[in-house]
Amino acid sequence: MSSSLDLNSLLEEISSESPAGDDLEYDPEFTGLFLAALEGEDKTLGDSSIAAEPVNWPVVSANAINLFLKTKDLRVVTLLVRAQLQINGLAGFANALVLLGKLLSKFWADVHPQLDPDDDNDPTLRVNTLLALCDRKYTLNPLMLTPLVECKGLGKFSFRDIQNAKGGDAKNDSAPDLNTIHAAFMEADVEKILANKEALVQSIAALKSIDEYLTTELGAHQAPDVSALMKVINDSLSAVDGYLAERGEPGVTVKDDTGGNPSDPSVSSGSVASTPVASGQINSREDAAKMMDKISEYYQKHEPSSPIPLFMRRAKRLSTLSYMDIVADLTPDGLKQAKNVEGDA
């Protein structure tokens, strides 16, 4: 199935009077779309087990696209991201992220769910919707289970397979070993592997664009933290790059700066030669913030697939907060415990 989404059509205004159309949250077509995407649970009947019916993702995707032509809604497009991943793999996932980024930049003032005008344009509904991109069950796990390589006679292997093989998953007798995965990457059609690499690179670029736009619009303190998704994509890219380097693909190099095996896919690729760094003292919080900006600039320029800039922006934001605010930001569930500890001190 084609992974192409007609971005021009999907990004057309509904009308000049209402560019994003009406909020269809309570429309039967809207609720039906999300009900169709709900994953069922296996049922036990006596000694028998009845498997849950799988989600019909092609139908979900088609219905989401049809609905998108009537309303510009972040809830619909985040569901479309999931559907495209299931149907078209990494290429579909990347294209849907590009659509999301363009939707935000073109329809920010009108897109649904709306900012709350009664609460100083509070963006909570939008932020919570976008955080679905980092949901482990619905996005991160499916992404880690998406094949990075497929080789006739050996099978399909995902980033999760690579993780399990490296960890020696004793609980799963069917888990592939690293030798089998390595053989698949060495024997598979290199053009298909490169296409997956390109999709991962495109996903990183789209996600960075989304993060930067939201940080500009909402401020770092309110923008959703997408670093968990960025890490999964980046780790997958590093694995693919490692195997491509073994096949001698131009422009893909793995430097053995760590003393490890240069063919180990866990070693990051695309690094640049280090040069002496001028020493500089940090004497204030402002100096530290400037240094974090410089670190971000370095990685954006020399290692554009790295998630480090996302972490630096978050670290810079946290540096201005109190201890309790930092605990609340990082681990909301731990705030009560931290207050108890502080009270006992």
BAROKE-791197 format. One record per residue (C-alpha): residue in one letter; x, y, z. Coordinates in nm, 2 decimals, m for minus. Layout:
(r 'a', (X, Y, Z))
...
***
This chain:
(r 'm', (0.00, 0.00, 0.00))
(r 's', (0.13, 0.35, m0.08))
(r 's', (0.26, 0.54, 0.21))
(r 's', (0.19, 0.87, 0.04))
(r 'l', (m0.05, 1.12, 0.20))
(r 'd', (m0.19, 1.40, m0.02))
(r 'l', (m0.06, 1.68, 0.20))
(r 'n', (m0.19, 1.96, m0.02))
(r 's', (m0.54, 1.82, m0.01))
(r 'l', (m0.54, 1.75, 0.36))
(r 'l', (m0.41, 2.10, 0.44))
(r 'e', (m0.67, 2.29, 0.25))
(r 'e', (m0.89, 2.52, 0.45))
(r 'i', (m1.24, 2.39, 0.52))
(r 's', (m1.37, 2.74, 0.43))
(r 's', (m1.25, 3.10, 0.44))
(r 'e', (m1.49, 3.17, 0.73))
(r 's', (m1.38, 2.87, 0.93))
(r 'p', (m1.04, 2.74, 0.81))
(r 'a', (m1.04, 2.45, 1.05))
(r 'g', (m1.41, 2.37, 1.02))
(r 'd', (m1.63, 2.28, 1.32))
(r 'd', (m1.53, 2.09, 1.62))
(r 'l', (m1.68, 1.74, 1.55))
(r 'e', (m1.59, 1.58, 1.88))
(r 'y', (m1.95, 1.47, 1.95))
(r 'd', (m2.03, 1.39, 1.59))
(r 'p', (m2.10, 1.01, 1.53))
(r 'e', (m1.84, 1.00, 1.26))
(r 'f', (m1.58, 1.13, 1.51))
(r 't', (m1.67, 0.90, 1.79))
(r 'g', (m1.70, 0.61, 1.55))
(r 'l', (m1.34, 0.67, 1.43))
(r 'f', (m1.20, 0.64, 1.78))
(r 'l', (m1.41, 0.34, 1.87))
(r 'a', (m1.28, 0.16, 1.57))
(r 'a', (m0.92, 0.22, 1.68))
(r 'l', (m0.98, 0.07, 2.03))
(r 'e', (m0.79, m0.25, 2.08))
(r 'g', (m0.99, m0.53, 2.22))
(r 'e', (m0.88, m0.78, 2.49))
(r 'd', (m0.84, m1.16, 2.47))
(r 'k', (m1.13, m1.34, 2.63))
(r 't', (m1.12, m1.67, 2.83))
(r 'l', (m1.42, m1.90, 2.80))
(r 'g', (m1.36, m2.21, 3.02))
(r 'd', (m1.04, m2.37, 2.89))
(r 's', (m1.06, m2.18, 2.56))
(r 's', (m0.91, m1.85, 2.48))
(r 'i', (m1.06, m1.62, 2.22))
(r 'a', (m0.82, m1.37, 2.06))
(r 'a', (m0.93, m1.01, 2.04))
(r 'e', (m1.02, m0.89, 1.70))
(r 'p', (m0.74, m0.68, 1.56))
(r 'v', (m0.80, m0.31, 1.47))
(r 'n', (m0.87, m0.26, 1.10))
(r 'w', (m0.61, 0.00, 1.05))
(r 'p', (m0.67, 0.06, 0.67))
(r 'v', (m1.03, 0.15, 0.76))
(r 'v', (m0.93, 0.37, 1.05))
(r 's', (m0.68, 0.55, 0.82))
(r 'a', (m0.94, 0.60, 0.54))
(r 'n', (m1.20, 0.73, 0.79))
(r 'a', (m0.95, 0.96, 0.95))
(r 'i', (m0.85, 1.11, 0.62))
(r 'n', (m1.22, 1.16, 0.53))
(r 'l', (m1.29, 1.33, 0.86))
(r 'f', (m0.98, 1.55, 0.82))
(r 'l', (m1.14, 1.70, 0.51))
(r 'k', (m1.42, 1.82, 0.73))
(r 't', (m1.23, 1.93, 1.04))
(r 'k', (m0.87, 2.01, 1.13))
(r 'd', (m0.83, 1.83, 1.46))
(r 'l', (m0.51, 1.72, 1.64))
(r 'r', (m0.69, 1.42, 1.78))
(r 'v', (m0.76, 1.30, 1.43))
(r 'v', (m0.41, 1.35, 1.30))
(r 't', (m0.24, 1.18, 1.60))
(r 'l', (m0.46, 0.88, 1.53))
(r 'l', (m0.36, 0.90, 1.17))
(r 'v', (0.00, 0.88, 1.27))
(r 'r', (m0.07, 0.55, 1.45))
(r 'a', (m0.27, 0.42, 1.16))
(r 'q', (0.00, 0.50, 0.90))
(r 'l', (0.26, 0.34, 1.11))
(r 'q', (0.06, 0.02, 1.12))
(r 'i', (m0.02, 0.02, 0.75))
(r 'n', (0.28, 0.17, 0.58))
(r 'g', (0.56, 0.13, 0.84))
(r 'l', (0.83, 0.39, 0.89))
(r 'a', (0.75, 0.57, 0.57))
(r 'g', (0.39, 0.62, 0.66))
(r 'f', (0.48, 0.73, 1.01))
(r 'a', (0.72, 0.99, 0.88))
(r 'n', (0.47, 1.13, 0.63))
(r 'a', (0.20, 1.16, 0.90))
(r 'l', (0.45, 1.34, 1.13))
(r 'v', (0.52, 1.59, 0.84))
(r 'l', (0.14, 1.64, 0.81))
(r 'l', (0.11, 1.71, 1.18))
(r 'g', (0.39, 1.97, 1.17))
(r 'k', (0.24, 2.15, 0.87))
(r 'l', (m0.10, 2.14, 1.04))
(r 'l', (0.03, 2.31, 1.35))
(r 's', (0.21, 2.58, 1.16))
(r 'k', (m0.08, 2.66, 0.93))
(r 'f', (m0.38, 2.62, 1.15))
(r 'w', (m0.25, 2.70, 1.50))
(r 'a', (m0.50, 2.97, 1.56))
(r 'd', (m0.80, 2.75, 1.46))
(r 'v', (m0.71, 2.39, 1.49))
(r 'h', (m0.92, 2.17, 1.73))
(r 'p', (m0.92, 2.12, 2.02))
(r 'q', (m0.93, 2.50, 2.07))
(r 'l', (m0.72, 2.69, 2.32))
(r 'd', (m0.93, 2.77, 2.63))
(r 'p', (m1.03, 3.14, 2.59))
(r 'd', (m1.17, 3.15, 2.94))
(r 'd', (m0.83, 3.05, 3.09))
(r 'd', (m0.58, 3.28, 2.92))
(r 'n', (m0.58, 3.05, 2.61))
(r 'd', (m0.47, 2.75, 2.81))
(r 'p', (m0.33, 2.48, 2.58))
(r 't', (m0.38, 2.18, 2.80))
(r 'l', (m0.62, 2.00, 2.57))
(r 'r', (m0.38, 2.04, 2.28))
(r 'v', (m0.08, 1.94, 2.48))
(r 'n', (m0.25, 1.63, 2.62))
(r 't', (m0.35, 1.53, 2.27))
(r 'l', (0.00, 1.56, 2.13))
(r 'l', (0.14, 1.36, 2.42))
(r 'a', (m0.03, 1.06, 2.26))
(r 'l', (0.28, 1.06, 2.04))
(r 'c', (0.48, 0.94, 2.34))
(r 'd', (0.23, 0.69, 2.47))
(r 'r', (0.42, 0.36, 2.52))
(r 'k', (0.13, 0.13, 2.44))
(r 'y', (m0.01, 0.31, 2.14))
(r 't', (0.30, 0.47, 1.98))
(r 'l', (0.64, 0.38, 2.12))
(r 'n', (0.59, 0.00, 2.14))
(r 'p', (0.44, m0.03, 1.79))
(r 'l', (0.72, 0.19, 1.66))
(r 'm', (0.98, m0.04, 1.82))
(r 'l', (0.80, m0.34, 1.67))
(r 't', (0.80, m0.20, 1.32))
(r 'p', (1.05, m0.39, 1.09))
(r 'l', (1.37, m0.22, 1.01))
(r 'v', (1.48, m0.49, 0.77))
(r 'e', (1.32, m0.78, 0.58))
(r 'c', (1.51, m1.06, 0.42))
(r 'k', (1.36, m1.36, 0.24))
(r 'g', (1.44, m1.68, 0.42))
(r 'l', (1.55, m1.50, 0.74))
(r 'g', (1.25, m1.29, 0.83))
(r 'k', (1.16, m0.94, 0.95))
(r 'f', (1.34, m0.77, 1.24))
(r 's', (1.26, m0.46, 1.44))
(r 'f', (1.44, m0.25, 1.69))
(r 'r', (1.28, m0.45, 1.97))
(r 'd', (1.42, m0.77, 1.81))
(r 'i', (1.77, m0.61, 1.82))
(r 'q', (1.72, m0.51, 2.19))
(r 'n', (1.60, m0.86, 2.28))
(r 'a', (1.89, m1.02, 2.10))
(r 'k', (2.14, m0.80, 2.27))
(r 'g', (1.98, m0.86, 2.61))
(r 'g', (1.96, m1.24, 2.56))
(r 'd', (1.58, m1.26, 2.62))
(r 'a', (1.57, m1.60, 2.80))
(r 'k', (1.19, m1.57, 2.85))
(r 'n', (1.13, m1.58, 2.48))
(r 'd', (1.26, m1.89, 2.30))
(r 's', (1.15, m1.75, 1.96))
(r 'a', (1.36, m1.43, 2.01))
(r 'p', (1.61, m1.40, 1.72))
(r 'd', (1.98, m1.39, 1.79))
(r 'l', (2.22, m1.12, 1.68))
(r 'n', (2.38, m1.34, 1.41))
(r 't', (2.04, m1.39, 1.24))
(r 'i', (1.96, m1.02, 1.25))
(r 'h', (2.31, m0.94, 1.12))
(r 'a', (2.27, m1.18, 0.84))
(r 'a', (1.94, m1.02, 0.74))
(r 'f', (2.09, m0.67, 0.73))
(r 'm', (2.38, m0.80, 0.52))
(r 'e', (2.17, m0.99, 0.27))
(r 'a', (1.85, m0.78, 0.24))
(r 'd', (1.79, m0.54, m0.05))
(r 'v', (2.00, m0.24, 0.05))
(r 'e', (1.77, 0.00, m0.12))
(r 'k', (1.49, m0.10, 0.12))
(r 'i', (1.71, m0.06, 0.42))
(r 'l', (1.81, 0.29, 0.29))
(r 'a', (1.44, 0.37, 0.25))
(r 'n', (1.38, 0.29, 0.61))
(r 'k', (1.68, 0.50, 0.71))
(r 'e', (1.54, 0.79, 0.51))
(r 'a', (1.21, 0.75, 0.68))
(r 'l', (1.37, 0.77, 1.02))
(r 'v', (1.57, 1.07, 0.93))
(r 'q', (1.25, 1.24, 0.80))
(r 's', (1.07, 1.15, 1.12))
(r 'i', (1.35, 1.31, 1.33))
(r 'a', (1.34, 1.63, 1.12))
(r 'a', (0.96, 1.65, 1.14))
(r 'l', (0.96, 1.59, 1.52))
(r 'k', (1.22, 1.85, 1.57))
(r 's', (1.02, 2.10, 1.37))
(r 'i', (0.71, 2.01, 1.57))
(r 'd', (0.90, 2.05, 1.90))
(r 'e', (1.05, 2.39, 1.80))
(r 'y', (0.72, 2.52, 1.68))
(r 'l', (0.54, 2.43, 2.00))
(r 't', (0.82, 2.56, 2.22))
(r 't', (0.80, 2.89, 2.03))
(r 'e', (0.42, 2.91, 2.07))
(r 'l', (0.38, 2.78, 2.42))
(r 'g', (0.72, 2.83, 2.58))
(r 'a', (0.94, 2.55, 2.70))
(r 'h', (0.75, 2.52, 3.03))
(r 'q', (0.42, 2.42, 2.85))
(r 'a', (0.53, 2.25, 2.53))
(r 'p', (0.49, 1.87, 2.54))
(r 'd', (0.80, 1.67, 2.60))
(r 'v', (0.85, 1.45, 2.30))
(r 's', (1.20, 1.33, 2.39))
(r 'a', (1.08, 0.97, 2.46))
(r 'l', (0.96, 0.94, 2.10))
(r 'm', (1.28, 1.11, 1.97))
(r 'k', (1.49, 0.86, 2.15))
(r 'v', (1.32, 0.56, 2.00))
(r 'i', (1.36, 0.70, 1.65))
(r 'n', (1.72, 0.80, 1.71))
(r 'd', (1.81, 0.46, 1.86))
(r 's', (1.65, 0.29, 1.56))
(r 'l', (1.84, 0.51, 1.32))
(r 's', (2.17, 0.43, 1.50))
(r 'a', (2.11, 0.06, 1.47))
(r 'v', (2.03, 0.08, 1.10))
(r 'd', (2.33, 0.31, 1.04))
(r 'g', (2.56, 0.06, 1.21))
(r 'y', (2.46, m0.22, 0.98))
(r 'l', (2.47, 0.00, 0.67))
(r 'a', (2.83, 0.10, 0.76))
(r 'e', (2.93, m0.26, 0.76))
(r 'r', (2.79, m0.28, 0.40))
(r 'g', (3.01, 0.01, 0.30))
(r 'e', (2.73, 0.25, 0.21))
(r 'p', (2.87, 0.59, 0.11))
(r 'g', (2.82, 0.86, 0.36))
(r 'v', (2.76, 0.62, 0.65))
(r 't', (3.06, 0.59, 0.88))
(r 'v', (3.09, 0.45, 1.23))
(r 'k', (3.39, 0.59, 1.42))
(r 'd', (3.53, 0.36, 1.69))
(r 'd', (3.59, 0.65, 1.93))
(r 't', (3.48, 0.44, 2.23))
(r 'g', (3.72, 0.15, 2.20))
(r 'g', (3.44, m0.08, 2.11))
(r 'n', (3.37, m0.28, 1.79))
(r 'p', (3.32, m0.04, 1.50))
(r 's', (3.06, m0.27, 1.35))
(r 'd', (2.84, m0.27, 1.66))
(r 'p', (2.51, m0.11, 1.55))
(r 's', (2.47, 0.04, 1.90))
(r 'v', (2.76, 0.28, 1.82))
(r 's', (2.63, 0.61, 1.68))
(r 's', (2.72, 0.70, 1.33))
(r 'g', (2.79, 1.02, 1.15))
(r 's', (3.02, 1.16, 1.42))
(r 'v', (3.27, 1.43, 1.33))
(r 'a', (3.63, 1.45, 1.42))
(r 's', (3.67, 1.62, 1.76))
(r 't', (3.87, 1.94, 1.79))
(r 'p', (4.02, 2.10, 2.09))
(r 'v', (3.76, 2.31, 2.28))
(r 'a', (3.86, 2.64, 2.42))
(r 's', (3.83, 2.63, 2.80))
(r 'g', (3.57, 2.86, 2.95))
(r 'q', (3.46, 2.90, 3.30))
(r 'i', (3.09, 2.90, 3.40))
(r 'n', (3.04, 3.15, 3.67))
(r 's', (2.66, 3.20, 3.66))
(r 'r', (2.33, 3.05, 3.57))
(r 'e', (2.33, 3.27, 3.26))
(r 'd', (2.67, 3.13, 3.16))
(r 'a', (2.54, 2.77, 3.20))
(r 'a', (2.23, 2.85, 2.99))
(r 'k', (2.45, 2.99, 2.71))
(r 'm', (2.67, 2.67, 2.73))
(r 'm', (2.36, 2.46, 2.69))
(r 'd', (2.26, 2.66, 2.39))
(r 'k', (2.60, 2.60, 2.24))
(r 'i', (2.58, 2.23, 2.30))
(r 's', (2.24, 2.23, 2.12))
(r 'e', (2.38, 2.42, 1.83))
(r 'y', (2.67, 2.18, 1.79))
(r 'y', (2.44, 1.87, 1.78))
(r 'q', (2.19, 2.04, 1.54))
(r 'k', (2.47, 2.12, 1.30))
(r 'h', (2.69, 1.81, 1.32))
(r 'e', (2.46, 1.54, 1.44))
(r 'p', (2.11, 1.64, 1.33))
(r 's', (1.96, 1.31, 1.42))
(r 's', (2.06, 1.34, 1.79))
(r 'p', (1.79, 1.40, 2.05))
(r 'i', (2.05, 1.60, 2.26))
(r 'p', (1.90, 1.94, 2.17))
(r 'l', (1.56, 1.83, 2.31))
(r 'f', (1.72, 1.73, 2.64))
(r 'm', (1.92, 2.05, 2.65))
(r 'r', (1.61, 2.27, 2.60))
(r 'r', (1.44, 2.08, 2.88))
(r 'a', (1.74, 2.10, 3.11))
(r 'k', (1.76, 2.48, 3.04))
(r 'r', (1.39, 2.51, 3.13))
(r 'l', (1.43, 2.31, 3.45))
(r 's', (1.73, 2.52, 3.56))
(r 't', (1.50, 2.81, 3.65))
(r 'l', (1.26, 2.61, 3.86))
(r 's', (1.26, 2.53, 4.23))
(r 'y', (1.33, 2.18, 4.36))
(r 'm', (0.96, 2.10, 4.41))
(r 'd', (0.87, 2.23, 4.06))
(r 'i', (1.14, 2.01, 3.91))
(r 'v', (1.01, 1.70, 4.09))
(r 'a', (0.66, 1.78, 3.98))
(r 'd', (0.78, 1.82, 3.62))
(r 'l', (0.99, 1.51, 3.60))
(r 't', (0.79, 1.27, 3.82))
(r 'p', (0.45, 1.41, 3.92))
(r 'd', (0.37, 1.10, 4.12))
(r 'g', (0.68, 1.16, 4.33))
(r 'l', (0.58, 1.52, 4.44))
(r 'k', (0.38, 1.40, 4.74))
(r 'q', (0.67, 1.18, 4.86))
(r 'a', (0.92, 1.46, 4.81))
(r 'k', (0.71, 1.69, 5.02))
(r 'n', (0.69, 1.43, 5.30))
(r 'v', (1.07, 1.38, 5.29))
(r 'e', (1.11, 1.76, 5.31))
(r 'g', (0.87, 1.78, 5.60))
(r 'd', (1.06, 1.51, 5.79))
(r 'a', (1.39, 1.68, 5.75))
***
